[in-house]
Amino acid sequence: MSDLRGVYILLLNWNGWRDSIACLESLLPDIHRGARVILCDNQSCDDSLAHIESWAAGHISADKPVRSRLAALQSYALAKPTVQRMTRAQAESGEADASAQLLLVDNADNLGFAAGNNVGMRLALAQGDMTHLWLLNNDTLVEADCLTQMRERLHHHPEPAVCGSVIHFFDNPEVIQCIGGNRFDARRGRAMESEGRYLKESELHTHSSAEQTLDYLTGCSMLLTRDFLETVGLMNEAYFLYYEEIDWFTRAAGRFDLIVAHDARLYHREGGSIGSRSWNRGPSLTSDRHMFRSRIYFMQRYYPQHLWRCTVSNWLDVGKRLLKGQWRNAGVIAREITSNPSRPRIVQ
């Protein structure tokens, strides 16, 4: 059994304790191999931390997925983790009980994806034994060897690198959502659809070189090294949601290879925290608002010479929403386009 001491798994929760305890249940094999989990809560209003503590105490159970393939990921007869609950101030100062396997951090505010995760990253970096950090969405279920496969892939790669995994749709587990990450079109300021998206699982071998085309890894699942975090720094907290990973790897400027462990599999409830729950459903108002807000900010920061192309592309998206009858989404996007992209970050 692989020893995972020194690996920290970081989850961010916002009103999603059911997803979080299901994810934690699938992570129990990793926890029993020595990995520690940091779960940061972004001011949930559903008593998420209390429910997660109740799960760890054995008082409540995770919901079982309908599909047997996914249900098997939560069938481990393993003891629940020992827990330490802490405030954001305690986490930022690096305080942690060395015997606690699950560190629950109350961020006290809804800090967004970047700032919310950064609290956990600072806590992990303060631990002297930390060598790797697995940034993982809480609305996922992972296969038992997913983390081990990613760490082994990093270990055998000759250059400094960060590692992604193969992500499947939770609602359609035989279909691939993403192979590690995506490409990025800097002229229009938008991510390009993953090369492996909607690929059948049996066809994955035909895209074994997909990592050669990656411009960034998805924040849904990426295994980072201490060296990466100390060299590149944490995520840019100007983004509330979206474009954090693109900004991160743009700042990394090729200093770290982007690789994928093709035997590292997990299943993602895409859009679970922002209202775009189904694998084939359109974007929610929250998703559109933050996607276009972050896109404009990113382009202004890194590619101002292409901002006009990005703006044209954004207005075309407004037209597409109108043609689909998505009037409110169109209005949200139009307001973001016509607002000042350099205005202060709004937390909501």
MARDOFI-634777 format. One record per atom (N, C-alpha, C, O): x, y, z. Coordinates in steps of 0.02 Angstrom, whole numbers, plus 50000, padded with zeros to 5 digits. Example, Ala and Ser with C-alpha at 12.3 -4.5 7.8 and 13.67 -1.06 7.14 Angstrom:
<rs>
506604971650390;506154977550390;506604983550390;507124983450423;506424988850354;506844994750357;506455000250394;506705005750402;
</rs>
This chain:
<rs>
500424994050000;500005000050000;500445006250000;500895006950042;500325010749954;500745016649946;500675021350006;500125022650030;501245023850030;501265028650085;501145035650057;501525037950015;500625038950080;500455045550055;500575051150105;500305056550099;500995049750155;501155055050202;501515060750166;501935059650123;501335066850185;501605072750151;501155075450097;501285080850070;500625071650080;500145073950030;499545076850065;499245073650109;499355082950046;498775086250074;498255086950019;498415089049963;497635085350035;497075085749987;496645091750008;496425092150065;496535096249961;496185102449977;495495102649943;495455102249882;494965103249983;494285103849959;494005110549980;494155113050034;493595113549938;493235119649954;492495118249953;492225115549905;492155119950008;491445118550015;491045125050019;491235129750053;490485125149984;489995130549991;489305127649984;489085126049928;488955127050040;488285124250040;488245117450004;487765116049969;488755113450014;488775107049978;489015101250021;489415097149998;488785101050083;489045095950128;488895088750105;489285084250118;488335087850071;488185081050046;488705078849995;488935073149997;488875083349949;489405081749901;490065080649937;490435076049920;490195084949986;490845084550021;490935077950058;491475074950055;490415075650093;490505069450130;490545063450083;490875058450098;490205063850026;490275058549976;490985058349950;491285053049942;491255064249935;491955064749912;492425062049965;492875058149951;492335064250027;492755061950082;492735054450090;493235051250104;492135051650082;492075044350087;492495040850035;492805035750049;492515043549974;492935040549922;493675041749934;494095038249906;493845046649976;494545048149992;494805044250052;495395044750068;494375040350085;494595036850145;495205032350134;495645032150177;495255028750077;495865024850067;496505029150068;497015027050095;496465035050037;497045039550037;497205042050107;497785042550127;496685043650145;496785045950213;497115040550255;497555042150296;496915034350247;497215028950285;497915027150261;498275023550295;498115029750203;498805028950181;499245034750203;499835034950187;498965039450239;499355044850267;499205051750241;499465056650268;498795052450188;498625059050162;498175062650213;497795059450249;498225069250215;497795073250258;497355077650214;497555079850160;496755078950238;496275083050200;496165089650236;496065089850297;496185095050197;495995101650221;495355103550184;495345103850123;494825104750222;494195106850191;494035113850216;493945114950276;494015118650169;493865125550186;493135126950167;492915125250113;492775130150213;492075131650201;491975139050191;492185143150232;491655140850134;491545147850115;490875150450140;490425151950100;490805150950206;490205153850237;489565150450212;489105153850190;489545143950218;488935140350200;488375142250248;488495143750306;487765142150222;487175143650263;486765137350276;486185137850296;487065131450265;486705125150276;487025120850330;486935114750332;487415124150376;487755120550430;488215115050402;488255109550430;488555116650348;488975111550315;489505108650363;489575102550366;489855112850399;490395110350441;490125105750496;490435100750513;489555107450524;489255103150576;489055096450546;489155091250578;488785096350486;488605090050454;489215085950438;489205079750445;489745089150416;490355085450400;490665082450463;490905076850462;490655086250518;490885083550582;490455077650603;490705072750630;489805078150592;489355072750610;489505066450569;489485060950596;489675067450505;489875061650463;490515058450491;490545052350497;491005062550508;491645059950534;491545056350600;491925051750617;491035058350639;490885055050702;490465048750693;490335045150741;490265047350630;489885041350616;489145041950626;488795036850628;488895048050631;488175049050645;487755049450582;487155047850584;488045051450526;487675051650463;488105048450408;488715047950416;487785046350355;488135043050300;488075046950236;487615050950228;488535045750191;488505048950125;487965045550083;487845039550089;487635049550041;487155046749994;487515042249945;488065043749922;487205036649929;487495031949881;487265033549810;486665034149799;487735034149763;487525035249693;487125029349667;487205023649690;486695030649619;486275025449590;486705020449550;486595014449554;487175023049513;487585018649470;488075014649513;488425017449555;488095008149501;488515003649542;489255005449536;489625004649584;489455007749477;490155009549468;490375014949516;490925014749543;489935019849528;490095025349573;489965023349646;490335025349690;489445019549657;489285017449726;489865013449755;489985013849815;490215009649714;490775005649738;491345009949766;491735007649807;491385016249744;491905020649768;491795022749840;492255025349872;491195021649867;491035023549935;490885017449979;490565018050031;491135011749958;490965005549994;491505003350042;491514997550063;491975007750059;492535005850100;492325005350174;492035009950202;492484999750204;492334998750275;492925001250316;493254997450352;493065007750310;493635010750344;493405015750395;492875018750389;493805016650447;493645021350499;493635028450472;494025030150427;493195032550499;493165039550479;493765043350507;494075041150556;493945048950476;494545052650497;494445056350563;493895058250581;495005057350598;495005061750656;494985068950631;495265070550579;494655073350670;494495080050645;494765085450691;494755084750752;495005090850661;495125097050697;494765102650661;494845103450600;494355106350697;494005112050669;494365118450689;494565119250747;494445123050642;494825129050656;494535135050620;494155134450572;494715140950644;494505147050612;494985148750555;495525145650549;494795153550515;495235155750461;495875158550489;496415157350462;495835162350544;496435165150574;496915159750597;497525160450588;496655154450626;497085148950648;497405145550588;497995143750589;497015144650534;497285141450474;497825145750443;498355143250422;497705152350439;498185156850408;498835157050448;499375158350420;498795155750513;499405155750554;499755149050553;500305148350581;499445144050522;499765137550514;499645132750571;499955127450574;499195134450618;499065130050674;498695123750651;498195124150615;498955118050671;498615111750654;498865106250701;499465105650714;498395102250725;498565096450765;498845091150719;498525089050671;499445088850734;499785084050690;499405077450685;499505073650638;498975075950734;498615069650733;497955070050695;497645064850681;497735076050677;497095076850642;497175074950568;497625077350534;496725070650544;496745068550474;496325073050430;496445073450369;495825076250459;495375080750422;495355087450458;495125087950515;495595092650424;495615099350452;495045103350422;495045104650362;494565105350463;493985109050440;494085116450456;494145118350514;494115120550404;494255127650412;493635131750396;493345131150342;493425135850444;492865140350433;493135146950407;493415150950445;493045148150341;493295154350311;492905160450333;493135166150325;492305159450360;491885164750389;491565169350336;491065172550350;491845169650277;491565173550221;491575169350159;491935164350154;491155171250110;491185168050045;491735171350004;491625176549973;492315168450005;492915171449976;492995170049902;493435172849870;492575165749874;492675163749805;493155157849801;493425155649851;493265155449740;493675149449730;494415150649746;494715146849784;494695155949720;495415157149729;495585158649802;495995155149832;495265163749830;495425165749899;495235160249948;495585159149997;494665156949936;494455151549980;494955145949983;495105143350037;495215143849925;495715138649923;496395141049949;496765137149979;496545147349939;497195149849962;497265149250038;497815148250062;496715149950075;496745148950147;497015142050163;497455141150205;496745137050128;496975130150138;497685129050115;498055125250145;497875132350061;498565131550036;499065134450086;499605131550096;498905140050116;499355142950166;499425138250226;499975137450253;498875135250245;498905130450300;499335124450282;499755122250322;499255121850221;499655116150199;500395117850196;500815114050218;500555123750168;501255125750162;501585126750230;502195126050237;501185128250281;501455129150348;501635122650382;501975122550434;501415117050353;501575110550382;502245108050353;502325107550292;502705106650396;503375104950374;503425098750332;503905097950294;502945094250338;502985087950300;502665088350231;502695083550194;502355094050214;501975094450151;502445094350091;502885098650084;502335089450047;502725089049985;502275090149923;502505092749873;501645088049928;501175088549873;500505091049899;500315089749956;500145094649855;499465096749871;499005094949813;499125097049756;498485091249828;497995089349777;497405094049783;497005093549829;497345098649735;496775103149732;496215099349698;496275097349640;495665098349734;495135093849711;494455096949724;494335099649778;494005096749675;493325099049685;492965094549734;493055088449734;492545097549777;492185093449826;491605089549794;491355084849825;491395091449734;490845087849701;491105082449654;490885081849597;491585078649680;491885073149642;491875066749684;491835066949745;491915061149649;492085054749680;492715052249646;492765052649585;493185049549684;493825047649656;493925040149661;493695036949709;494265037349612;494445030249616;495015029449666;495405034049678;495055023549695;495495022449753;496235023849738;496605025849783;496445022949676;497155023949660;497285030449622;497835031349595;496795034949619;496855041049580;497455045249603;497875047149563;497495046549668;498035050549695;498705047149686;499205050349667;498725040649699;499355036949691;499605037149620;500205038049608;499155036549571;499345036749501;499635043549482;500125043949446;499335049049507;499585055649492;500275056749523;500725059549492;500355054549585;501005055549618;501555051449584;502115053849576;501385045349563;501875041249527;502065044449460;502645044349440;501575047349426;501715050649362;502185056549372;502645057549333;502075060349425;502525065849441;503225063349459;503725066149437;503245057949497;503885055349521;504325053049463;504935053849466;504025050349411;504415047649355;504525052749299;504865051349250;504235058749306;504335063849255;504995067449269;505115069549325;505425068249218;506105070749231;506155078149247;506655080349275;505635082149229;505655089349239;505145091549291;504675087849306;505225097549320;504705100049366;504035100249331;503985102449274;503515097949365;502865097249332;502305097549383;502415097049444;501705098249357;501085097349395;500665092349356;500725091949295;500245088649392;499905082949360;499155083349366;498885084949419;498815081949311;498085081549310;497855074349304;498265069749301;497205073449301;496915066749298;496385066549242;496245071549210;496115060649232;495575059849183;494915060549220;494765056849267;494515065449199;493895067249234;493295064949193;493235066549134;492865061149225;492265058549192;491655062449217;491665065249272;491125062549176;490495065349197;490185060849250;490135054749240;489985063749306;489645059849359;488995056949333;488825051149347;488615060949295;487965058649271;488015053949211;487515050849192;488595053249183;488705048849126;489425046249131;489845048249091;489565041749178;490255039949196;490665036549142;491275035949149;490345034249089;490735031249035;490995036448986;491365034848939;490805042848997;491005048248952;491495052848988;491405054449047;492015054948952;492545059048981;492365066448976;492165068848923;492445069949030;492325077149032;492955080949014;492925086148981;493535078349036;494145082149027;494755077549037;494755073449083;495255078248995;495885074749005;496395079749033;496775082848996;496395080449098;496875084749131;496705092149132;496695095249185;496575094949074;496455102149070;496215104149002;495865100348968;496405110148980;496155112748917;496695116948882;497215118648910;496545118648820;496925123648784;496605130448794;496045130848817;496975135648777;496705142448787;496835146648725;497385146848699;496295149848701;496335154248643;496455161348668;495985164748690;497075163648666;497255170248693;496995175948651;496965181548675;496805174648588;496555180048546;495835181848564;495635187648559;495445176848585;494755178148604;494645177848679;494115179648704;495155175648715;495125175448787;494685170048816;494355171048867;494675164248784;494235159048810;494555152148804;494955150748759;494365147948851;494595141048849;494285137548789;493715138648771;494685133248759;494435129148704;494215122448732;494505119948780;493705119548702;493445113248727;493985107948731;494385107148684;494015104448786;494515099248797;494525094348739;494005092348713;495125092348719;495205087748663;494835081148676;494585078048629;494785079148738;494465072748753;493755073348777;493455068248795;493465079348778;492785080248804;492285076348762;492285076648700;491845072748796;491325068548767;491615062248733;491255058748698;492255060948745;492565054848719;492305048848759;492225049248820;492185043348726;492005037248760;492625034548797;493185035148773;492505031748855;493055029148895;493495024248856;494105024348863;493185020148815;493555015148776;494005018348723;494445015048696;493895024848708;494275028248657;494855032348686;495205035748649;494955032048752;495455036248784;496155035048757;496555039748751;496305028848739;496975027248715;497145030948651;497735031848634;496645033248614;496775036948552;496995044148565;497195047648519;496945046348629;497145053048647;497695052948701;497705057048746;498145048148696;498665047248746;499155053148747;499515054048796;499175057048694;499635062848691;499285069448704;499555074748688;498685069148733;498285075248743;498645080348786;498545086348777;499075078048832;499415082748876;499875087448838;500045092848864;500095085648779;500545089848740;500205096248715;500535100948696;499545096248716;499175102148691;498905106448748;498585111548735;499025104648810;498735108148867;499055114948879;499675115648876;498645119948892;498885126448914;498795127448989;499125131649019;498325123649018;498235124049090;497875117749113;497525114449074;497955116049177;497595110549208;496965113349241;496955118949265;496445109349243;495825111449274;495875111049350;496165106349377;495585116049384;495595116049456;495155110649487;495165109849548;494785107049446;494395101449472;494855096149504;494675093149554;495435095149474;495915090249500;496605091649473;496735090849413;497045093849516;497745094649497;498195093349557;498065095749612;498725089449546;499205087949598;499805092649590;500155092349540;499895096849640;500425101949639;500975100049687;500865096549736;501575102449673;502125101349718;502245107549761;502015113049744;502595106649816;502775112449857;503185117349816;503115123349823;503615114649773;504035118949731;503615123549687;503775129449680;503075120749658;502635124849616;502325130549657;502345136349635;502055128949715;501725134049756;502205139349780;502025145249783;502815137349797;503305142249822;503615146249765;503825151949776;503635143449705;503935146949648;503435151649615;503595157449602;502845149149600;502335152949563;501905157149610;501665162449591;501805154849671;501365158249718;500665155249717;500535150549679;500225157949757;499545155549761;499115158549706;499355162349665;498475156749705;498025159249653;497875166649663;497885169249718;497745170049607;497585177149607;496885178149635;496395175849605;496835181549691;496195182249726;495745187649695;495195188849720;495975190749641;495535195549606;494965191849571;494455194849555;495045185349559;494525181349528;494085178249582;494335175049628;493435179249576;492975175949622;492825168849599;492785164249639;492745168049534;492595161549504;492795161649431;492645166349395;493145156549409;493385155649341;494035159649327;494155164949356;494425156749282;495045159649256;495615159649307;496155162049293;495505156849367;496045156449416;496605151949391;497195153649396;496415146149362;496925141449339;497295144249279;497905143549273;496925147549233;497245150449173;497745155749194;498295156049168;497545160049241;497995165049268;498605161849300;499165164149290;498495156549339;499035153049374;499565150549326;500165151749335;499345147049274;499825144049228;500105149049178;500645147949150;499755154549168;500045160049129;500615163149168;501145164649140;500525164049233;501065166549276;501645161649280;502225163649285;501495155149279;502025150049283;502475150349222;503055148449225;502205152649166;502595154049105;503045148349084;503635149349069;502775142249084;503155136549058;503675133749104;504065129449083;503715136049166;504235133549211;504075126549237;504525123149263;503455124449230;503255117849252;502875114349196;502415117249167;503065108149180;502715104249129;502015102549155;501905101549215;501545102149108;500855100049124;500775092849100;500795091549040;500685088249146;500635081149129;499985078249155;499645081349197;499805072349130;499175069149149;499315061749165;499665058349128;499035059449220;499065052249236;498425049049208;497885050049235;498495045349153;497915042749119;497555037149157;496985035449139;497875034449208;497535029349249;497255032349313;496995028749355;497295038949320;497005042449377;496305044849357;496235049449317;495785041749385;495105043249364;494685046049421;494755044049479;494255050749404;493755053249451;493135055349414;493135055749352;492605056749451;491945058049422;491685064549452;491665065349513;491495069249408;491355076149428;490635077949414;490385077249358;490295080449466;489625083249458;489705090349432;489685095149471;489795091249368;489975097749339;489465103149356;488865102349346;489725108749383;489305114549397;488875113849459;488395117549467;489045109149503;488625107849561;488545113749608;488015114449638;489055117849615;489035123249664;488745129749637;488625134449675;488625130049571;488425136449542;487785136049502;487605140649466;487435130349509;486775129949478;486755127049409;486215126949378;487315124649382;487315121549316;487445114049326;487965111449304;486985110749358;487105104149386;487205098649334;487665094649341;486815098349285;486835092749238;487415093249191;487655098649175;487635087449167;488215087249123;488075090149055;488545091849018;487445090949036;487285093748970;486815099748975;486475101248927;486795103049033;486355108849043;486735115249030;487345115549039;486385120449009;486715126848996;486935130249060;486775128049115;487315135749053;487585139249111;487055142949151;486555145249123;487155143349216;486715147049260;486885154449255;487385156349225;486465158649286;486605165849288;487255167149326;487645171349305;487355163649381;487975164449420;488575162549378;489085166049379;488525157149342;489075154849300;489245160049247;489825161849238;488735162549211;488855167449158;489145173949187;489605176849158;488875176149243;489105182449273;489855182149287;490235186649267;490065176949321;490765176649341;491225174549283;491805176649280;490975170449237;491385168649179;491585174749139;492175175549123;491115179049123;491265184849081;491625190249120;492055193749093;491465191049184;491825195749226;492565193849230;493005198149222;492705187549242;493395185249249;493765185449182;494355187149179;493405183849128;493715183949062;493965190949044;494535191749021;493545195949056;493735202849039;494325205049081;494785208249056;494305203449146;494855205249191;495505201949168;496025205249166;495475195549151;496075191849130;496375194849067;496975195849063;495945196349018;496195199048955;496495205948965;497005207648934;496195209949007;496475216549020;497165215849053;497615219949040;497245210849093;497875209849131;498435207049087;499005209249092;498275202249044;498795198649008;498805199948932;499335199848902;498235201048903;498205201848830;497785207948810;497295207148774;497965213848833;497565219748816;497535221048741;497055224048717;498035218748703;498035219748631;497485215748596;497295217348540;497225210648629;496695206448601;496015207748634;495535204248620;495975212848677;495365214048714;494775215548667;494215213648681;494915218848610;494375220448564;494075214048533;493475213648523;494515209148519;494265202848492;493835199248544;493315196448528;494065199348605;493695196348660;493005199648667;492515196248678;492985206248661;492355209948667;491865208048612;491265206948625;492105207548550;491685205348494;491405198448508;490815197148498;491845193948530;491635187048545;491115186848600;490645182948598;491205191148650;490725191448706;490035193748682;489525191048703;490025198848638;489375201248611;489035195848569;488425195348568;489435191848535;489145186148498;488805181248545;488295178348528;489095180448605;488785176048655;488125178948679;487655175248693;488095185548685;487455188648703;486925186848651;486365184948669;487105187448587;486635185648534;486425178348537;485835176848525;486885173948552;486715166748557;486215165548614;485755161648607;486325168948671;485865168048727;485165170548707;484665167448725;485135176148671;484495178848650;484135173948602;483535172948608;484505171048556;484215166348509;483935160148544;483455157048521;484235158448601;484005152648640;483455154548689;483195150248725;483275160948691;482775163048738;483025163948809;482625164348856;483685164148817;483985164948884;484085172448897;484645174948898;483515175948907;483535183248911;483935185748971;484325190448965;483845182649028;484185184949088;484945183849082;485335188049102;485135178149053;485855176949043;486155182148996;486705184649008;485785183848943;486025188848896;486125195548931;486615199048918;485655197348974;485715203649011;486305203749058;486645208849064;486425198149091;486995197649137;487645198549099;488085202249122;487715195249042;488335195849003;488425203048978;488975205748981;487885206048953;487925212848927;488155217748981;488545222248968;487905216749042;488115221149097;488855220349112;489185225249128;489105214349108;489825213249121;490255216449067;490775219249081;490025215949004;490405218748948;490445226348954;490965229348940;489895229448975;489875236748976;490115239749041;490155245849047;490265235549091;490525238049154;491275239049149;491585236749102;491555242449197;492275243649199;492635237249221;492545235249278;493025234049178;493345227649197;493875228349251;494085223349280;494085234449266;494605235349317;494305237149385;494675238949431;493625236849391;493315238649453;493505233649508;493725228149492;493435235349571;493625230749625;493235224149621;492665223949598;493555219049644;493245212449645;492645212449691;492675215149747;492085209449668;491475209249707;491365202149733;491335197449693;491315201349797;491185194849827;490435194049836;490115198349867;490155188649811;489435187449820;489295180049816;488715177949822;
</rs>
